[in-house]
Amino acid sequence: MTVRKGVARTAGPRHIRGERIKDEVYRQMFLLEERRPGAEMGLALVLLRAWLEADAKPASDEERDWLKKISPICLEMIEDELQAGGTAHACAQ
């Protein structure tokens, strides 16, 4: 059997799952920026889901690094929205 060079491998399930999570987090961030009702809860839930999935299934270092970088940004966005609406207290750190 000969090795074929230049043939792209298909993405594995873990890569696809990671990309779906990223897409959903970014989508919720956009909705929050647009001041959609309930968007802060949507972002909080998808962020929590991302961390739970990363803990349940071995996440790649790249996925964990991305979560570590994006989480503080998401939390700040959520806190800002809650303070602007005056509906809840900021998250304790």
Secondary structure, DSSP 8 states (H G I E B T S, - for coil): ----TT------HHHHHHHHHHHHHHHHHHHHHTT-TTHHHHHHHHHHHHHHHHHHTT--HHHHHHHHHHHHHHHHHHHHHHHHHTSS-----
